[in-house]
C-alpha cells in the first residue's frame, strides 16, 4: 500500500509512475487526497472539541468546589451535549478512515524508475541470457509423454483423486521432486538464508499484509467456514512473520527461505500452454524472502538474482531473465525480474521464477518497521523470489536431457537422487 505521505508529497510523481502500468490512476489518487483532507478536517474538529470538553470538565469541577452548584449543573448539561457531538464525529471519522484505507488498498504499487512503460508481456525487456540449445533426439517428446513413458507423474490419477491440475508424482518422479526441494533449500542455506517451515493456510490479515487481498481473492482457494486461504506462495506466510514488528537496525537484512506446496485456482486458464506440468493448481516451490533497509534493497535484489542464476546454471538449463514492463508486473511489485527456462521439446520459454522488490508497499500494510540509530521508526523494504518453483523446472529437465533410451539428470542432483539417469 502506498503511503499517504508519499501521495501527498509527490502526487504528480506517483501518478506518472503508476501510468507505467498502462492505466491512468490520476482520478483515484485525487479522490484519495480529497478523502484524506476530509479525514483531517473531521480529526481537527474532534481534537478541538476534546480540548474544549477537557477544559469544561476542569471548570465544572472548580464550580462544584466553590459551591456554585446551579452554574456547575448548567455547564454539565452543555458538557454532555459536547460529548455526544464528539461521539458522532468520532463515528464519522472512523467511517472516513475505513473508506480511505479501502481506496488505498485498491491502488497498485508505483513502479520504480527502472521499469519501462508497457501493457503486455511482449514489451518486457530481456536483460540476460545463458546456456546452449539442448541436443535432442530427432523426434523429442514433451514432458507429458516422458512422464507417462517412465512412470514419473500420473495426471489421470490426480484427476481421479482431486481434479485437473493436481498430479500424483510416482517412483523416480517423486524422488526428483524431493531432490529438487532439498537441493534448492541447501543452496539457499549456503547463501546465508535462514530456513522456516510456515503454515500453508493464512488468515485474512496476512492476505492483506502482502497484497494478495483484495487483488487476488478469486485466484486463491478459500476455506469459507474458517475464513482461511490456501497460500499461493510461501512469500505470504514468511513475510507476515514480520507483521506488526519493529526490528532493530542491526537485525537487517533478514534472509528467510522456506519450502511449501502452493495453491492457485488459475481460473480461466485453458489450452495447450497449461498442459502437463506447465500450469497446475497445486505445486511445490522454494521461496526466498528478504527484509532490508531501503537504501540496500536494490543491492539485495541483485544478490537474489545472482542466487537464482546460480541454481539455473548448476541445473544446466538454458534460461533468460526479463525485466517486466509496468503492465505485466504484479499488483504489489515495484520492480520484477522473471526467469524463463527453455523447453526443448515444446520449443518455448517457460517462466520458472519471479523475483521482486516491493519497496515499502507490503511493509506499510504489514506495519513492519525498523528502529534507526536515531530512534525513529522507518518502514523496511520487502523482497522475494522463487528459488525455485518445481513444475516447469521438472518439465525442462526431462525434455532437455532426454535421449533415445533414457533421461540424464544434472550432476548437482545425483547426491540427492541416488541415481544418475531415468
C-alpha positions as a Markdown table, in Angstrom:
| # | Residue | x | y | z |
|---|---|---|---|---|
| 1 | Unk | 0.0 | 0.0 | 0.0 |
| 2 | Unk | 1.4 | 3.4 | -1.0 |
| 3 | Unk | 1.9 | 5.7 | 2.0 |
| 4 | Unk | -0.3 | 8.8 | 2.3 |
| 5 | Unk | 2.8 | 10.8 | 2.9 |
| 6 | Unk | 4.2 | 9.8 | -0.5 |
| 7 | Unk | 0.9 | 10.5 | -2.2 |
| 8 | Unk | 0.6 | 13.9 | -0.5 |
| 9 | Unk | 4.3 | 15.0 | -1.0 |
| 10 | Unk | 4.9 | 13.5 | -4.5 |
| 11 | Unk | 1.4 | 13.4 | -6.1 |
| 12 | Unk | 2.5 | 14.0 | -9.7 |
| 13 | Unk | 5.4 | 11.6 | -9.5 |
| 14 | Unk | 3.2 | 8.9 | -8.1 |
| 15 | Unk | 0.7 | 9.4 | -10.9 |
| 16 | Unk | 3.4 | 9.3 | -13.5 |
| 17 | Unk | 5.0 | 6.1 | -12.0 |
| 18 | Unk | 1.6 | 4.4 | -11.9 |
| 19 | Unk | 1.0 | 5.3 | -15.5 |
| 20 | Unk | 3.8 | 2.9 | -16.4 |
| 21 | Unk | 1.3 | 0.1 | -15.7 |
| 22 | Unk | -0.7 | 1.4 | -18.7 |
| 23 | Unk | -3.6 | 2.7 | -16.6 |
| 24 | Unk | -4.4 | 6.3 | -15.6 |
| 25 | Unk | -4.8 | 6.4 | -11.9 |
| 26 | Unk | -4.8 | 10.2 | -11.5 |
| 27 | Unk | -8.6 | 10.4 | -10.7 |
| 28 | Unk | -8.2 | 7.7 | -8.0 |
| 29 | Unk | -5.2 | 9.5 | -6.5 |
| 30 | Unk | -7.1 | 12.8 | -6.4 |
| 31 | Unk | -10.0 | 11.0 | -4.7 |
| 32 | Unk | -7.6 | 9.7 | -2.1 |
| 33 | Unk | -6.3 | 13.2 | -1.4 |
| 34 | Unk | -9.8 | 14.6 | -1.1 |
| 35 | Unk | -10.8 | 11.8 | 1.3 |
| 36 | Unk | -7.6 | 12.5 | 3.3 |
| 37 | Unk | -8.4 | 16.2 | 3.5 |
| 38 | Unk | -11.9 | 15.3 | 4.8 |
| 39 | Unk | -10.5 | 13.0 | 7.4 |
| 40 | Unk | -8.0 | 15.6 | 8.6 |
| 41 | Unk | -10.8 | 18.2 | 8.8 |
| 42 | Unk | -13.0 | 15.9 | 11.0 |
| 43 | Unk | -10.0 | 14.9 | 13.0 |
| 44 | Unk | -9.3 | 18.6 | 13.8 |
| 45 | Unk | -12.9 | 19.1 | 14.9 |
| 46 | Unk | -12.6 | 16.1 | 17.2 |
| 47 | Unk | -9.4 | 17.4 | 18.7 |
| 48 | Unk | -10.8 | 20.8 | 19.2 |
| 49 | Unk | -14.0 | 19.5 | 20.9 |
| 50 | Unk | -11.9 | 17.2 | 23.1 |
| 51 | Unk | -9.8 | 20.1 | 24.3 |
| 52 | Unk | -13.0 | 22.1 | 24.9 |
| 53 | Unk | -14.5 | 19.2 | 26.8 |
| 54 | Unk | -11.4 | 18.7 | 29.0 |
| 55 | Unk | -11.3 | 22.4 | 29.8 |
| 56 | Unk | -15.1 | 22.4 | 30.6 |
| 57 | Unk | -14.6 | 19.4 | 32.9 |
| 58 | Unk | -12.0 | 21.3 | 34.9 |
| 59 | Unk | -14.3 | 24.4 | 35.1 |
| 60 | Unk | -17.2 | 22.2 | 36.3 |
| 61 | Unk | -15.0 | 20.7 | 39.0 |
| 62 | Unk | -13.9 | 24.2 | 40.2 |
| 63 | Unk | -17.6 | 25.4 | 40.3 |
| 64 | Unk | -18.6 | 22.5 | 42.5 |
| 65 | Unk | -15.6 | 23.1 | 44.8 |
| 66 | Unk | -16.7 | 26.7 | 45.3 |
| 67 | Unk | -20.3 | 25.9 | 45.9 |
| 68 | Unk | -21.7 | 27.2 | 42.6 |
| 69 | Unk | -23.9 | 24.1 | 42.1 |
| 70 | Unk | -26.5 | 25.6 | 39.8 |
| 71 | Unk | -23.9 | 27.0 | 37.4 |
| 72 | Unk | -22.0 | 23.7 | 37.5 |
| 73 | Unk | -25.1 | 21.7 | 36.7 |
| 74 | Unk | -25.8 | 24.0 | 33.7 |
| 75 | Unk | -22.3 | 23.6 | 32.4 |
| 76 | Unk | -22.6 | 19.8 | 32.9 |
| 77 | Unk | -25.6 | 19.7 | 30.6 |
| 78 | Unk | -23.6 | 21.6 | 28.0 |
| 79 | Unk | -20.7 | 19.1 | 28.5 |
| 80 | Unk | -22.9 | 16.1 | 28.0 |
| 81 | Unk | -24.1 | 17.5 | 24.6 |
| 82 | Unk | -20.4 | 18.2 | 23.8 |
| 83 | Unk | -19.5 | 14.6 | 24.5 |
| 84 | Unk | -22.4 | 13.4 | 22.3 |
| 85 | Unk | -21.1 | 15.7 | 19.4 |
| 86 | Unk | -17.6 | 14.2 | 19.9 |
| 87 | Unk | -19.0 | 10.6 | 19.8 |
| 88 | Unk | -20.8 | 11.4 | 16.5 |
| 89 | Unk | -17.7 | 13.0 | 15.0 |
| 90 | Unk | -15.6 | 10.0 | 16.0 |
| 91 | Unk | -18.0 | 7.6 | 14.3 |
| 92 | Unk | -17.9 | 9.8 | 11.2 |
| 93 | Unk | -14.1 | 9.8 | 11.4 |
| 94 | Unk | -13.9 | 6.0 | 11.7 |
| 95 | Unk | -16.1 | 5.7 | 8.6 |
| 96 | Unk | -13.9 | 8.1 | 6.6 |
| 97 | Unk | -10.8 | 6.3 | 7.7 |
| 98 | Unk | -12.3 | 2.9 | 6.6 |
| 99 | Unk | -13.1 | 4.5 | 3.2 |
| 100 | Unk | -9.6 | 5.9 | 2.8 |
| 101 | Unk | -8.0 | 2.6 | 3.7 |
| 102 | Unk | -10.1 | 0.8 | 1.1 |
| 103 | Unk | -9.2 | 3.3 | -1.5 |
| 104 | Unk | -5.5 | 2.9 | -0.7 |
| 105 | Unk | -5.8 | -0.9 | -0.9 |
| 106 | Unk | -7.1 | -0.6 | -4.5 |
| 107 | Unk | -4.1 | 1.3 | -5.8 |
| 108 | Unk | -1.2 | -0.9 | -7.0 |
| 109 | Unk | 2.4 | -0.2 | -6.2 |
| 110 | Unk | 4.2 | 2.6 | -8.1 |
| 111 | Unk | 6.8 | 1.1 | -10.4 |
| 112 | Unk | 10.4 | 2.0 | -9.8 |
| 113 | Unk | 12.5 | 4.2 | -12.2 |
| 114 | Unk | 14.0 | 1.1 | -13.8 |
| 115 | Unk | 10.6 | -0.1 | -15.1 |
| 116 | Unk | 9.6 | 0.6 | -18.7 |
| 117 | Unk | 6.1 | 1.8 | -19.7 |
| 118 | Unk | 4.2 | -1.1 | -21.2 |
| 119 | Unk | 0.9 | -3.0 | -21.2 |
| 120 | Unk | 1.7 | -6.6 | -22.4 |
| 121 | Unk | 4.4 | -9.3 | -21.8 |
| 122 | Unk | 5.7 | -8.7 | -25.3 |
| 123 | Unk | 7.0 | -5.3 | -24.0 |
| 124 | Unk | 9.2 | -7.0 | -21.4 |
| 125 | Unk | 13.0 | -6.5 | -21.7 |
| 126 | Unk | 15.4 | -9.4 | -21.9 |
| 127 | Unk | 18.4 | -8.4 | -19.8 |
| 128 | Unk | 20.4 | -11.6 | -19.6 |
| 129 | Unk | 20.6 | -15.0 | -21.4 |
| 130 | Unk | 22.7 | -18.1 | -20.6 |
| 131 | Unk | 23.1 | -21.6 | -22.0 |
| 132 | Unk | 23.0 | -23.6 | -25.2 |
| 133 | Unk | 20.2 | -25.1 | -27.1 |
| 134 | Unk | 19.9 | -28.8 | -25.9 |
| 135 | Unk | 20.8 | -31.5 | -28.3 |
| 136 | Unk | 17.7 | -33.7 | -28.5 |
| 137 | Unk | 16.7 | -36.9 | -30.4 |
| 138 | Unk | 15.2 | -36.3 | -33.9 |
| 139 | Unk | 11.7 | -36.6 | -32.5 |
| 140 | Unk | 11.9 | -35.2 | -29.0 |
| 141 | Unk | 9.0 | -35.9 | -26.6 |
| 142 | Unk | 7.2 | -33.3 | -24.5 |
| 143 | Unk | 7.4 | -33.9 | -20.7 |
| 144 | Unk | 3.8 | -35.2 | -20.5 |
| 145 | Unk | 4.7 | -38.1 | -22.8 |
| 146 | Unk | 8.0 | -38.7 | -20.9 |
| 147 | Unk | 6.3 | -38.8 | -17.5 |
| 148 | Unk | 3.9 | -41.4 | -18.8 |
| 149 | Unk | 6.7 | -43.4 | -20.5 |
| 150 | Unk | 8.9 | -43.5 | -17.4 |
| 151 | Unk | 6.0 | -43.6 | -14.8 |
| 152 | Unk | 7.0 | -40.3 | -13.2 |
| 153 | Unk | 3.8 | -38.4 | -13.0 |
| 154 | Unk | 0.2 | -39.7 | -13.2 |
| 155 | Unk | -2.1 | -36.9 | -14.3 |
| 156 | Unk | -5.2 | -39.1 | -14.7 |
| 157 | Unk | -4.8 | -40.5 | -11.1 |
| 158 | Unk | -4.6 | -36.9 | -9.8 |
| 159 | Unk | -7.7 | -36.0 | -11.7 |
| 160 | Unk | -9.5 | -39.0 | -10.2 |
| 161 | Unk | -8.4 | -38.2 | -6.6 |
| 162 | Unk | -8.9 | -34.4 | -6.8 |
| 163 | Unk | -9.3 | -32.9 | -10.3 |
| 164 | Unk | -7.3 | -31.5 | -13.1 |
| 165 | Unk | -4.1 | -29.7 | -12.1 |
| 166 | Unk | -3.4 | -31.9 | -9.1 |
| 167 | Unk | -0.9 | -34.5 | -10.4 |
| 168 | Unk | 0.4 | -37.6 | -8.5 |
| 169 | Unk | 4.2 | -38.0 | -8.6 |
| 170 | Unk | 5.4 | -41.6 | -8.6 |
| 171 | Unk | 8.6 | -43.5 | -8.3 |
| 172 | Unk | 11.6 | -41.6 | -9.6 |
| 173 | Unk | 9.3 | -38.7 | -10.3 |
| 174 | Unk | 8.5 | -38.3 | -6.6 |
| 175 | Unk | 12.2 | -38.7 | -5.8 |
| 176 | Unk | 13.0 | -36.0 | -8.3 |
| 177 | Unk | 10.6 | -33.6 | -6.5 |
| 178 | Unk | 12.2 | -34.3 | -3.2 |
| 179 | Unk | 15.7 | -34.0 | -4.6 |
| 180 | Unk | 15.0 | -30.6 | -6.1 |
| 181 | Unk | 13.4 | -29.3 | -2.9 |
| 182 | Unk | 16.4 | -30.4 | -0.8 |
| 183 | Unk | 18.9 | -29.0 | -3.4 |
| 184 | Unk | 17.2 | -25.6 | -3.5 |
| 185 | Unk | 17.0 | -25.4 | 0.3 |
| 186 | Unk | 20.6 | -26.4 | 0.8 |
| 187 | Unk | 21.8 | -23.9 | -1.8 |
| 188 | Unk | 19.8 | -21.2 | 0.0 |
| 189 | Unk | 21.3 | -22.1 | 3.4 |
| 190 | Unk | 24.8 | -21.9 | 1.8 |
| 191 | Unk | 23.8 | -18.4 | 0.7 |
| 192 | Unk | 23.0 | -17.3 | 4.2 |
| 193 | Unk | 19.2 | -17.8 | 4.3 |
| 194 | Unk | 17.5 | -19.0 | 7.5 |
| 195 | Unk | 15.0 | -21.8 | 6.9 |
| 196 | Unk | 11.5 | -21.7 | 8.2 |
| 197 | Unk | 8.6 | -24.0 | 7.5 |
| 198 | Unk | 5.4 | -21.9 | 7.6 |
| 199 | Unk | 1.7 | -22.8 | 7.6 |
| 200 | Unk | 0.1 | -23.3 | 4.2 |
| 201 | Unk | -3.1 | -21.6 | 5.3 |
| 202 | Unk | -3.2 | -17.9 | 6.2 |
| 203 | Unk | -5.8 | -15.6 | 7.7 |
| 204 | Unk | -7.3 | -12.6 | 6.0 |
| 205 | Unk | -4.9 | -10.2 | 7.7 |
| 206 | Unk | -2.0 | -12.0 | 6.2 |
| 207 | Unk | -3.6 | -11.8 | 2.7 |
| 208 | Unk | -4.0 | -8.1 | 3.1 |
| 209 | Unk | -0.5 | -7.7 | 4.5 |
| 210 | Unk | 1.3 | -8.9 | 1.4 |
| 211 | Unk | -1.2 | -7.6 | -1.1 |
| 212 | Unk | -3.0 | -10.8 | -2.2 |
| 213 | Unk | -6.1 | -9.3 | -0.9 |
| 214 | Unk | -8.2 | -7.5 | -2.2 |
| 215 | Unk | -6.4 | -8.1 | -5.5 |
| 216 | Unk | -6.3 | -11.9 | -6.0 |
| 217 | Unk | -9.0 | -13.4 | -3.8 |
| 218 | Unk | -10.5 | -15.0 | -7.0 |
| 219 | Unk | -7.2 | -16.9 | -7.6 |
| 220 | Unk | -6.9 | -18.3 | -4.0 |
| 221 | Unk | -8.7 | -21.3 | -2.5 |
| 222 | Unk | -10.8 | -20.0 | 0.3 |
| 223 | Unk | -11.9 | -22.2 | 3.3 |
| 224 | Unk | -15.0 | -20.1 | 3.9 |
| 225 | Unk | -16.1 | -21.7 | 7.3 |
| 226 | Unk | -12.8 | -20.7 | 8.9 |
| 227 | Unk | -12.0 | -17.7 | 6.6 |
| 228 | Unk | -8.6 | -19.1 | 5.8 |
| 229 | Unk | -6.8 | -19.0 | 2.5 |
| 230 | Unk | -4.5 | -21.7 | 1.0 |
| 231 | Unk | -1.3 | -19.9 | 0.2 |
| 232 | Unk | -0.4 | -19.1 | -3.5 |
| 233 | Unk | 3.3 | -18.8 | -2.4 |
| 234 | Unk | 5.4 | -19.1 | 0.7 |
| 235 | Unk | 6.0 | -15.3 | 0.4 |
| 236 | Unk | 2.7 | -14.7 | 2.2 |
| 237 | Unk | 3.3 | -16.6 | 5.5 |
| 238 | Unk | 7.0 | -15.9 | 5.6 |
| 239 | Unk | 6.7 | -12.1 | 5.1 |
| 240 | Unk | 3.8 | -12.0 | 7.6 |
| 241 | Unk | 6.1 | -13.3 | 10.3 |
| 242 | Unk | 7.2 | -9.6 | 10.5 |
| 243 | Unk | 3.7 | -8.1 | 10.6 |
| 244 | Unk | 3.3 | -5.6 | 13.4 |
| 245 | Unk | 7.0 | -5.9 | 14.3 |
| 246 | Unk | 9.6 | -3.2 | 14.9 |
| 247 | Unk | 13.0 | -4.6 | 14.0 |
| 248 | Unk | 16.4 | -3.4 | 15.3 |
| 249 | Unk | 18.6 | -1.9 | 12.6 |
| 250 | Unk | 21.4 | -4.3 | 13.3 |
| 251 | Unk | 19.0 | -7.2 | 12.5 |
| 252 | Unk | 18.8 | -6.2 | 8.9 |
| 253 | Unk | 18.9 | -7.7 | 6.3 |
| 254 | Unk | 16.8 | -10.6 | 7.3 |
| 255 | Unk | 17.0 | -13.6 | 4.9 |
| 256 | Unk | 14.5 | -16.4 | 5.1 |
| 257 | Unk | 13.9 | -19.4 | 2.9 |
| 258 | Unk | 11.0 | -21.8 | 3.0 |
| 259 | Unk | 9.6 | -24.8 | 1.1 |
| 260 | Unk | 5.8 | -25.1 | 0.8 |
| 261 | Unk | 3.2 | -26.6 | -1.5 |
| 262 | Unk | 1.4 | -23.7 | -3.3 |
| 263 | Unk | -2.2 | -23.5 | -4.4 |
| 264 | Unk | -3.7 | -21.4 | -7.2 |
| 265 | Unk | -7.1 | -21.7 | -8.8 |
| 266 | Unk | -5.8 | -20.4 | -12.2 |
| 267 | Unk | -9.4 | -19.6 | -13.1 |
| 268 | Unk | -9.9 | -19.2 | -16.9 |
| 269 | Unk | -6.7 | -21.0 | -17.8 |
| 270 | Unk | -7.2 | -23.3 | -20.8 |
| 271 | Unk | -5.3 | -24.5 | -23.9 |
| 272 | Unk | -2.0 | -26.1 | -24.8 |
| 273 | Unk | 0.0 | -23.8 | -22.6 |
| 274 | Unk | -1.5 | -25.4 | -19.4 |
| 275 | Unk | -0.9 | -29.0 | -20.5 |
| 276 | Unk | 1.1 | -31.3 | -18.2 |
| 277 | Unk | 3.2 | -29.5 | -15.7 |
| 278 | Unk | 3.0 | -26.2 | -17.4 |
| 279 | Unk | 0.3 | -24.8 | -15.1 |
| 280 | Unk | -1.0 | -26.6 | -12.0 |
| 281 | Unk | -3.4 | -25.9 | -9.2 |
| 282 | Unk | -1.0 | -27.4 | -6.6 |
| 283 | Unk | 2.8 | -27.3 | -6.9 |
| 284 | Unk | 5.9 | -27.2 | -4.8 |
| 285 | Unk | 8.2 | -24.2 | -4.5 |
| 286 | Unk | 11.1 | -23.0 | -2.5 |
| 287 | Unk | 10.8 | -19.2 | -1.8 |
| 288 | Unk | 13.5 | -16.8 | -0.6 |
| 289 | Unk | 12.4 | -13.6 | 1.3 |
| 290 | Unk | 14.4 | -10.6 | 2.4 |
| 291 | Unk | 13.6 | -7.7 | 4.7 |
| 292 | Unk | 16.1 | -4.9 | 4.0 |
| 293 | Unk | 16.8 | -1.3 | 4.8 |
| 294 | Unk | 15.5 | 0.9 | 1.9 |
| 295 | Unk | 18.9 | 2.1 | 0.8 |
| 296 | Unk | 20.1 | -1.5 | 0.5 |
| 297 | Unk | 17.1 | -3.2 | -1.1 |
| 298 | Unk | 18.1 | -3.0 | -4.7 |
| 299 | Unk | 21.5 | -4.4 | -3.9 |
| 300 | Unk | 19.7 | -7.2 | -2.1 |
| 301 | Unk | 17.6 | -7.7 | -5.3 |
| 302 | Unk | 20.7 | -8.1 | -7.4 |
| 303 | Unk | 22.0 | -10.7 | -4.9 |
| 304 | Unk | 18.8 | -12.7 | -5.2 |
| 305 | Unk | 19.0 | -12.6 | -9.0 |
| 306 | Unk | 22.6 | -14.0 | -8.8 |
| 307 | Unk | 21.4 | -16.7 | -6.4 |
| 308 | Unk | 18.6 | -17.9 | -8.8 |
| 309 | Unk | 21.1 | -17.6 | -11.8 |
| 310 | Unk | 23.4 | -20.0 | -9.9 |
| 311 | Unk | 20.6 | -22.5 | -9.5 |
| 312 | Unk | 19.7 | -22.4 | -13.2 |
| 313 | Unk | 23.4 | -22.8 | -14.2 |
| 314 | Unk | 24.0 | -25.7 | -11.9 |
| 315 | Unk | 20.9 | -27.4 | -13.3 |
| 316 | Unk | 22.4 | -26.8 | -16.8 |
| 317 | Unk | 19.2 | -25.2 | -18.1 |
| 318 | Unk | 19.2 | -22.6 | -20.9 |
| 319 | Unk | 17.5 | -19.6 | -19.4 |
| 320 | Unk | 16.9 | -15.9 | -19.8 |
| 321 | Unk | 16.0 | -13.0 | -17.4 |
| 322 | Unk | 13.3 | -10.5 | -18.3 |
| 323 | Unk | 12.7 | -7.1 | -16.6 |
| 324 | Unk | 9.0 | -6.8 | -16.6 |
| 325 | Unk | 7.3 | -3.7 | -18.0 |
| 326 | Unk | 4.8 | -1.8 | -15.9 |
| 327 | Unk | 1.7 | -3.5 | -17.3 |
| 328 | Unk | 3.0 | -7.1 | -16.7 |
| 329 | Unk | 4.1 | -6.6 | -13.1 |
| 330 | Unk | 2.2 | -7.9 | -10.1 |
| 331 | Unk | 0.0 | -5.6 | -8.1 |
| 332 | Unk | 2.4 | -5.2 | -5.2 |
| 333 | Unk | 5.7 | -5.0 | -7.1 |
| 334 | Unk | 7.9 | -2.0 | -7.7 |
| 335 | Unk | 10.3 | -4.0 | -9.9 |
| 336 | Unk | 10.1 | -7.6 | -11.0 |
| 337 | Unk | 12.5 | -9.9 | -12.9 |
| 338 | Unk | 11.2 | -13.2 | -14.4 |
| 339 | Unk | 13.4 | -16.2 | -15.1 |
| 340 | Unk | 12.4 | -18.3 | -18.1 |
| 341 | Unk | 13.8 | -21.7 | -18.9 |
| 342 | Unk | 13.9 | -23.1 | -22.4 |
| 343 | Unk | 11.7 | -26.0 | -23.1 |
| 344 | Unk | 13.5 | -28.1 | -25.8 |
| 345 | Unk | 10.6 | -30.3 | -26.8 |
| 346 | Unk | 7.9 | -27.6 | -26.6 |
| 347 | Unk | 10.2 | -25.1 | -28.3 |
| 348 | Unk | 9.2 | -22.2 | -26.0 |
| 349 | Unk | 10.2 | -20.3 | -22.9 |
| 350 | Unk | 8.6 | -21.3 | -19.5 |
| 351 | Unk | 8.6 | -18.9 | -16.5 |
| 352 | Unk | 10.2 | -20.7 | -13.5 |
| 353 | Unk | 10.9 | -17.8 | -11.2 |
| 354 | Unk | 9.7 | -14.3 | -10.4 |
| 355 | Unk | 12.0 | -12.1 | -8.2 |
| 356 | Unk | 10.7 | -8.7 | -6.9 |
| 357 | Unk | 11.3 | -5.7 | -4.8 |
| 358 | Unk | 8.1 | -4.3 | -3.2 |
| 359 | Unk | 9.9 | -1.3 | -1.5 |
| 360 | Unk | 7.5 | -0.1 | 1.3 |
| 361 | Unk | 4.3 | -1.3 | -0.3 |
| 362 | Unk | 4.0 | -4.5 | 1.8 |
| 363 | Unk | 5.7 | -3.2 | 4.9 |
| 364 | Unk | 3.2 | -0.3 | 5.1 |
| 365 | Unk | 0.4 | -2.8 | 5.1 |
| 366 | Unk | 2.2 | -5.0 | 7.5 |
| 367 | Unk | 3.3 | -2.2 | 9.8 |
| 368 | Unk | 6.8 | -3.7 | 9.6 |
| 369 | Unk | 9.4 | -1.1 | 10.6 |
| 370 | Unk | 12.9 | -0.9 | 12.0 |
| 371 | Unk | 14.2 | 1.5 | 14.7 |
| 372 | Unk | 17.1 | 3.6 | 13.4 |
| 373 | Unk | 20.1 | 4.6 | 15.5 |
| 374 | Unk | 18.4 | 7.9 | 16.0 |
| 375 | Unk | 15.4 | 6.2 | 17.5 |
| 376 | Unk | 13.0 | 6.8 | 14.6 |
| 377 | Unk | 10.7 | 4.0 | 13.3 |
| 378 | Unk | 11.1 | 3.6 | 9.5 |
| 379 | Unk | 9.4 | 1.3 | 7.0 |
| 380 | Unk | 11.6 | -1.6 | 5.7 |
| 381 | Unk | 11.7 | -2.8 | 2.1 |
| 382 | Unk | 10.5 | -6.4 | 1.4 |
| 383 | Unk | 11.7 | -8.7 | -1.4 |
| 384 | Unk | 11.0 | -12.2 | -2.5 |
| 385 | Unk | 11.8 | -14.7 | -5.3 |
| 386 | Unk | 11.1 | -18.2 | -6.4 |
| 387 | Unk | 14.3 | -20.3 | -5.9 |
| 388 | Unk | 12.7 | -22.3 | -7.5 |
| 389 | Unk | 9.2 | -23.4 | -8.5 |
| 390 | Unk | 9.4 | -27.1 | -9.4 |
| 391 | Unk | 6.8 | -28.0 | -12.1 |
| 392 | Unk | 8.3 | -26.2 | -15.1 |
| 393 | Unk | 11.9 | -26.9 | -13.9 |
| 394 | Unk | 11.0 | -30.6 | -13.9 |
| 395 | Unk | 9.4 | -30.3 | -17.4 |
| 396 | Unk | 12.5 | -28.6 | -18.8 |
| 397 | Unk | 14.9 | -31.1 | -17.1 |
| 398 | Unk | 13.0 | -34.1 | -18.5 |
| 399 | Unk | 12.6 | -32.6 | -22.0 |
| 400 | Unk | 16.1 | -31.1 | -22.4 |
| 401 | Unk | 18.0 | -34.1 | -21.0 |
| 402 | Unk | 16.2 | -36.9 | -22.9 |
| 403 | Unk | 18.0 | -39.4 | -25.1 |
| 404 | Unk | 16.6 | -42.2 | -27.2 |
| 405 | Unk | 16.6 | -44.6 | -24.3 |
| 406 | Unk | 16.8 | -42.5 | -21.0 |
| 407 | Unk | 16.8 | -39.1 | -19.3 |
| 408 | Unk | 20.0 | -37.9 | -17.8 |
| 409 | Unk | 19.9 | -36.0 | -14.5 |
| 410 | Unk | 22.2 | -33.0 | -13.7 |
| 411 | Unk | 25.3 | -33.8 | -11.7 |
| 412 | Unk | 24.2 | -31.4 | -8.9 |
| 413 | Unk | 21.2 | -33.6 | -8.2 |
| 414 | Unk | 23.0 | -37.0 | -8.2 |
| 415 | Unk | 23.7 | -37.0 | -4.4 |
| 416 | Unk | 20.1 | -36.2 | -3.7 |
| 417 | Unk | 18.5 | -38.6 | -6.2 |
| 418 | Unk | 20.6 | -41.7 | -5.6 |
| 419 | Unk | 20.6 | -42.3 | -9.4 |
| 420 | Unk | 22.0 | -40.5 | -12.5 |
| 421 | Unk | 19.5 | -41.5 | -15.2 |
| 422 | Unk | 15.9 | -42.4 | -15.5 |
